Amino acid sequence: MLARPNDLSRPRLGMAISMKVAKLSVVRNRLKRIVRESFRYHQQELGSLDCVVLGRYGLIEEDNAVLFASLEQHWLRFTHLCASY
């Protein structure tokens, strides 16, 4: 995950989950739904950040709970980063 401050008053989300990571569109869409849902839970805390989620190999083997926990750690780190701005 990457993040940069933006000039808006709200956070934005971008995703790059390619076919190299997940060949089937069903799997890519599942990952995107999980990321979007997790982002919705934390968007009030993120201030004005542009966040980009990059898909990596091995991501599709994880179940939803593990993915949510991993995203939770990233959002927490970005929340602390946003507080310093």
N, C-alpha and C positions, 0 to 999 in steps of 0.2 A: 504494500500500500504506500502511496505517495500523497503528500498534502502540501499545499501552498496557500497563503492568505490571498483573498480576493478583495475587490473594492465594493462588493455587494454587502447587503445586510443579512445574507443567508448563506448557508453552505450549499455546495453543489456536489454531485456524485457523477463520476465517470467510471466505466468498466471496460477492461480489455481482456476478454476471455476468448481465446482463439480456438480454432479447430485443432491445433496441435495439442492443446491441453485436453480438450474433450471433443472427440470426433462427432458424437451424436448431439443434435440440437436439443434434444430433451434434457440431456445432462447439462449443457451450457445454460439453458433456460432455468433449470433448477438452481444452479449456482447464482445466477443473476437475481432470482427471486429471493434467495436467502440474503444476499448482500443488500438488496433494496429494503427488505423488511428490517434488517439490523440497522441500516442507515436511518430509517424512519424513527426508530426508537431513540436514537441518539442525536438527531439533527438539531434539537434545541440547545444542546450542550456544545456544539461544534462552532458556534459563532459564524464567522465568515471565512470558511476554508473551502478550497477546491480539493476534493479527495478523489483519487484514482485507485481503483482496485485492479491489480494485475493478476491474471490467472497463472499459476505455476504448475509444473508437473506434480503428480501425486495428490492433487486437490480433489479429484473425483472419487478417490477411494475413501475419503473421510465421510462420516455421516453428518447429518444436519446439526446435531448438538455440538460436535467438535468444531464445525465451521462457525457456529454462533459464538462459541467460547473464544475462538481465535479472533474473530471480528471484534468482540467485546474488548479484548486487550488492545487492539489497534485504536478503537475509538477512545478508550481511556487515555492512551498515550497522546492522541491528537487533542483531547480535551485539555490536558496539561500544557501542551504546546500552544494551544489557542489562548490559554490564560496568560501566557507570557507576552502576548501582543497587546 
